[in-house]
Amino acid sequence: MENNNGKGIFYGVIGVATLVVAIIGATFAYFSATATNDTIIKGNAAQIGLNLDVTKVSTDAAR
């Protein structure tokens, strides 16, 4: 009887994990390649007007 210290289980887990990561990566690549942007974004710029009136006020009675 041979004692392999669980190497077969370890390689099996690594193989399944690699397969899962490859499937997730392929799915992400597929959806990234087929994504389209059909939405047009429109916006309006705000317009602001400012008025400033200056009046000289003097508290000097001699002038």
C-alpha positions as a Python dict, from the first residue, in 0.01 Angstrom:
ca = {
    (1, 'M'): (0, 0, 0),
    (2, 'E'): (132, 342, -97),
    (3, 'N'): (108, 651, 127),
    (4, 'N'): (94, 967, -86),
    (5, 'N'): (3, 1202, 205),
    (6, 'G'): (-307, 1341, 31),
    (7, 'K'): (-132, 1463, -285),
    (8, 'G'): (-417, 1336, -503),
    (9, 'I'): (-676, 1536, -310),
    (10, 'F'): (-455, 1845, -321),
    (11, 'Y'): (-408, 1821, -697),
    (12, 'G'): (-781, 1762, -739),
    (13, 'V'): (-868, 2076, -541),
    (14, 'I'): (-612, 2281, -735),
    (15, 'G'): (-752, 2147, -1063),
    (16, 'V'): (-1111, 2234, -973),
    (17, 'A'): (-1009, 2581, -851),
    (18, 'T'): (-820, 2644, -1176),
    (19, 'L'): (-1122, 2535, -1378),
    (20, 'V'): (-1356, 2764, -1181),
    (21, 'V'): (-1123, 3063, -1226),
    (22, 'A'): (-1093, 2992, -1600),
    (23, 'I'): (-1472, 2976, -1641),
    (24, 'I'): (-1522, 3302, -1448),
    (25, 'G'): (-1250, 3473, -1653),
    (26, 'A'): (-1397, 3352, -1982),
    (27, 'T'): (-1744, 3469, -1879),
    (28, 'F'): (-1612, 3814, -1784),
    (29, 'A'): (-1421, 3839, -2113),
    (30, 'Y'): (-1732, 3742, -2310),
    (31, 'F'): (-1955, 4000, -2144),
    (32, 'S'): (-1686, 4268, -2169),
    (33, 'A'): (-1645, 4203, -2543),
    (34, 'T'): (-2019, 4204, -2613),
    (35, 'A'): (-2107, 4509, -2402),
    (36, 'T'): (-2243, 4802, -2602),
    (37, 'N'): (-2312, 5160, -2505),
    (38, 'D'): (-2633, 5266, -2677),
    (39, 'T'): (-2729, 5525, -2419),
    (40, 'I'): (-2674, 5888, -2515),
    (41, 'I'): (-2623, 6116, -2219),
    (42, 'K'): (-2745, 6470, -2267),
    (43, 'G'): (-2720, 6763, -2032),
    (44, 'N'): (-2781, 7134, -2009),
    (45, 'A'): (-2538, 7388, -1872),
    (46, 'A'): (-2666, 7633, -1616),
    (47, 'Q'): (-2637, 8005, -1687),
    (48, 'I'): (-2588, 8248, -1401),
    (49, 'G'): (-2588, 8628, -1427),
    (50, 'L'): (-2460, 8862, -1157),
    (51, 'N'): (-2520, 9237, -1122),
    (52, 'L'): (-2327, 9460, -884),
    (53, 'D'): (-2425, 9818, -799),
    (54, 'V'): (-2179, 10030, -600),
    (55, 'T'): (-2287, 10346, -420),
    (56, 'K'): (-2045, 10571, -233),
    (57, 'V'): (-2160, 10638, 120),
    (58, 'S'): (-1976, 10894, 331),
    (59, 'T'): (-2028, 10973, 699),
    (60, 'D'): (-1801, 11280, 687),
    (61, 'A'): (-2023, 11588, 734),
    (62, 'A'): (-1749, 11832, 614),
    (63, 'R'): (-1764, 11710, 256),
}
